[in-house]
């Protein structure tokens, strides 16, 4: 089998009436970059690049103009060989960020091809499923815009997630310590004590501020505190972790085994959060999982994209080992983005439906999905 083509789709949609903010900015658009790899045996694979913060065409251009020509006539089943070759081609200036996100999309597409060629879901190729369904927590609770009362709007959203059957949800913080505490207090009172509540500052604080906030939030039984400080500040992460009784999570802004080696070796976090669509795809993230397992640090993937990235992350989630293995292992959470998105669910023919707080993990070959090409081609830039 040989690769015969690489195609990208950049989708962008406005969410003016549902715009939302977090500690760094307010967004009125959602963007996605999808990648389709074709072969001479008429088997195609699809992947997604996690990208946020600028024109998504940058990631698409790297896929099509930089990596695409290097893939021609390669065997798509040689995923490790291809990954190392592409990474080395751009490593001088592309060790992190959008370059690795582009590489992630290609790698996911190649694994989709591999699964389809062998008639197996990707989790089988990775070694099997530790679980066949994913306990979902709702990612939402961004700061709503143009509402008369922000706390009231957040409380209503949180209660809605509880009524839908979520056993956990994540609230954005990072707006200032006092405001953060008021948000957390209101939501904890609204959802009760039985629902897990996580907070995410999107690296809004320095270590001293993050420590103050963590200590104030302890009485509200916060499950984890995500990205308390900037991703470059590993020493800050270590300081916060030492002085907080709340679990510290991070890693969505980290890339490849080389970046996660530092987080792991320094014991900077209690929970690692690589994003499959950003950190290097299946080929690389399995190396990160192995490193995390050796250090006995739980890994809960970051997930934030369309159904393509969601399907890929579910395949990974099925194969995540227990941290550690024991008679009654801890059940991990799976991130399920519920924020406004104009085309998240429309890009695939298959739909994901949460049942009793869980998402089923597809057992069809590859990612278990098919692109809705009519929709994608119609809405691609």
N, C-alpha and C positions, 0 to 999 in steps of 0.2 A: 504494500500500500504506500502511496506517495501523496504528499500534500500538493494540491494544485492551485489553491487560492486562499486568500485571507481578505475578509470584508469587514468593515466596521459600520456601525450605526450609532449616530449621536442623536439622542432624544432630549428635548428640553420643553418643559411646560410651565406655564404660569399658574401660581396659586394665590393670586392677589387677595381673594376673599378669605383665604385660609393661611395667610402669611404668619410665620412664627419666628421667634427669636430664642437665642440662648446666650451664653456669656460673651460670645465673641462677635455676633452679628445678628441681623434679621434677614431672612430669605423670603423672596417672593417667587422663586423659581425652583424647579427640581431638574437635575440633569442625570443622564445615564449614558454610559458607553458600553455597547455590546459588540462582541467580536464573533464572527463566524468563520470557521476553518473548513474548507472543502477538500475532498480527496478524489483520487482516480477511481475509487470503488463506490462512489456516490454516497459515502457516509460523511455527514457533516457534524461538526461539534460547535457548541456555543459557549461563550464565557462572558464575564462582566468585569470591568475595571472599576474599582472604587475610586471615585474622584469627586472632590468638592472644593470649591473655593475659587474657581476661575473657569475659563472656557474649556468645556469637556473635549473640544476638538484637539487639544494638546495631547491627551492620552490616545485619541484615535489616530492622530498623525504618527505617533511613535509606533503604534501597532502596524499601521499600513505602510509607512514609509521607511521605518528603521528595521523593524523585526520581520515584516512581511516578506521582503525579498530573500532574507536569510532562510526562510522556512521552505521555499520552493524545492520540491522533489525530495524533501526529507521524509523519513518514515514517522508518522505521527505517534506510533507506539513507543518510540524512543524518547520518552518524556524526560528522563533524567539527563540524557545526553544533550537534548535540545535546550533544556533549562540552563545547564552550565554554559553552553555555547552562547546563548543570547545574553545571559548575565555578564559574561566576560566581555562581550562586544561593547557593552555600555558602562562597565563598572567604574571607569575612571571618573565619570561625572554623574553616574546614575545609580549609586548604591542605595538610594532611598527615594521615596516620594513617587511622583507620577510615572517615572520610568518602570519602577517595580510593579505599580498597579497595572500598567500596560502588559508587562510580562505575565502577571497573574491571570489576566483575561485569556491570553493565549494558552497558558498551561491548563486552565480549567476546560477550555475547548478541546484540547488534546486528550484530556482524561475522559471527556464526554465521548469522543471518537473511540477511545480504547474500550470503554464500557459497551458502546453499541456494537463494536466489532466482535466482542466476545459474548454479547447477549447477557451482560451482567450489570447490575447497579454498581456505581463506583465504590460504595462501601464494601462490596465483596472483594474488589480488586485491592482495597486497602487492608484487607485481612478479616473482614466480617463486621457484624453489627453487635455492639454491646447493648443496643436498644433500638426499637423500631418505631418509637414515637418520641417527640420532643416536648418537654414541659416548657411552655412559652411564658415569657414575661413581656409585658407591654412596654415598648419604648415609645414614649410620647411625652406629655406634660411639659412641652416646650412653653415658653412664655407667649401667650396669645396676644395678637395685636388688635387694636381697635375694638376692645371690649370695655364695658363700663367698670368692671371689677375683675382684676386679674385673678385674685385668690378664689373668688366665686367660680370663675370659669375653670380653673385648675381642679377645684374640688368636684365640680360636675363631671369633668373628664375622668378623674380618678374613680369616682363612684361608678361611672359607666364601664370602666375596665373590670371592676369587681363584679358587676352584674353580668358581664360577658363570660366570666369564669376564669379570668386570669388569677393565678396564685402569687404573682409578683408584678411590680411595675417600677419604672425608673423615671425620676423627676430631675429636670435640669435645674442646677443651681449655679452659683458664680456671679450673682448680681450684687454682692455685698453681704456680709455675715448676717446682719440683722434681718434683711429681707429674706435671705435663704432660710433662716430659722423660722420665720413666719410662714413661709410656704410649706416647709416640712411639717410643722406643727398642725397646720390646717388639714393637710392631706392625711396625716396619721390619724387624727381625730375622726376624719370622714370615713376611712376605709377599715378602721378597727385594727386590732393587734394581730390577726391571723394572716394578713397579707404581707408578703415581703416587700419592703420599700428600699430601693436603691437610689442614690443621688449621683449626679454626674456634673462636675464643674467645668468640663472641657478646658482644662488647664488654665483656669482664671486666676489662681492665687500663687503667692510665694509660700514657702514651707511654714513660716510662722502664722500666716493667716489661715492656711489650711488646717493647721493643728488646732487653732482656736475654734474653727468651725466644726471640726470633727468632735472635739470635746463637748461642744454645745449640742450636737446632734445625737450623742450617745443615748440620751434619755428617750429618744423617739424610736429606738430599736431599728436603726438604719442598718441594712444588711451589708452593703458595701458602698464605699466612697470612690467614685471613678474619676480618673484624671484630675487629681487635686492640684497638681503643679504642671508646668510645661514639660513636654516629653524629654527635652534635653537635660533637665535638672534631675539626674538620677540620685544625686546626693540628697536633694530635697525630698524625693520620694522616700528615701531611707529614713530621713528624719521624721516625716509624717507617720510612716508605718510604725516606728518605734514608740511614738507618743500618742497613738490612736488605738482605741479598743474596737474601732470599726475596721472591717477588712478593707484593704486598699487594693484597687484594681487599676490596670492600665495596660497599654500596648496597642491601641487602635492606630496610633501614629508611629508605630515602629515597623521595621521591615526586615525580612530575611532572618536566617539563623544568626547572622552576625550581630544584628541589632538586639535580638532577644537574648543572645548570650550574655550581654551586659546586664539586662534586667534580671536574668536568672542568677548569674554569679554573685551579684550584689544583694540578692534577696530583697529587691526594691519593692516588690508588690506581693500581695497574698494571692491575687488572681491575675493570670495573664489573659489578654484579650486581643490576640491577633485577628485581623480581618482577612479571610481567605482571598478576597478580591483585591487586597492591597499588599499583603505580606509576601506574596510569591506563588500563590496557587497551591494546588494539592502537593506537587512535588516538593516544594519548600516547606510548607506548613507541617508536613509529616516529620520533617527533621526537627522543627520547633516543638512539636508534640513529644517527640522522643527526649529532647533535652528537658522539657518540663517534667516529664515522667521520671527521669533520672534524678531530678531535684525535688520531686514530690510536691510540685506547685500546681494547683488546679488550673486548667485552661478552659475558659468559656469564651467562644469566639464572638467577636464583634460582627454584627450583621446589619447592613443598612443599604438597601438598594432595591432592584426590581426582583421579580420572581426568579430570574436567572441566578442572581447571587444567592437568593433565599434557598433555591433548590440545591445549589452547590454546597452551601453551608449545612444543609440538612444531611447531605451525604457524609460530610466530614463529621458532623455531630454524632451520627450513628456509630462511627468508628472510634470516638474518643474513649480512651481507657479510663478506668476509675483511678482517682488520685486520693488515697491509694486503693489497691484492691483489698477487699475484706468481705466478710460474710454478708453484711448489710451495707453496701456502698452508698455513698451520698448521691442523690439524683441531681444532675446539673440542670441549670436553667438554659433556655435557648432564647436569644434576643429576637423579638418580633416587632418590627417597626410599624407603628400605627399612625405616624404623623402624615400630614396631607401629602399626597403624591398623585399626579394626574394620570400616570400610566404604569404604575407598579405591577398591577395584576393583569394588564391587558397585553403585555409583551409575550405571554405564553398562552398556548391553547388550554393548558391545564391550570386549574385554580387550587389554591390552598385554603382549607377551611379548618379553623380551630374547633375541636370537639372536646368539651369538658376540660378545657385548659391545655390541650395537647394538639400538636400538629403531627400528622402521619408522615413518616419518612418514605418517599417514593421508592418502590422496588422494581421499577421498570429499568431497562438498560440505560447506562450512562447516567446523566443527571436526572433522567426520568421526566423530562419536559421536552416540548417542541416549541420553537419560536412561532408566534403568530405573525407570519411574514407580511400579511396584508396590512395589519396594524402598524408594524414596525416600519415598513417601507413608506407608508403614508405619512407617518409623523416624524421620520428621521430628517434632520437638517440637511 
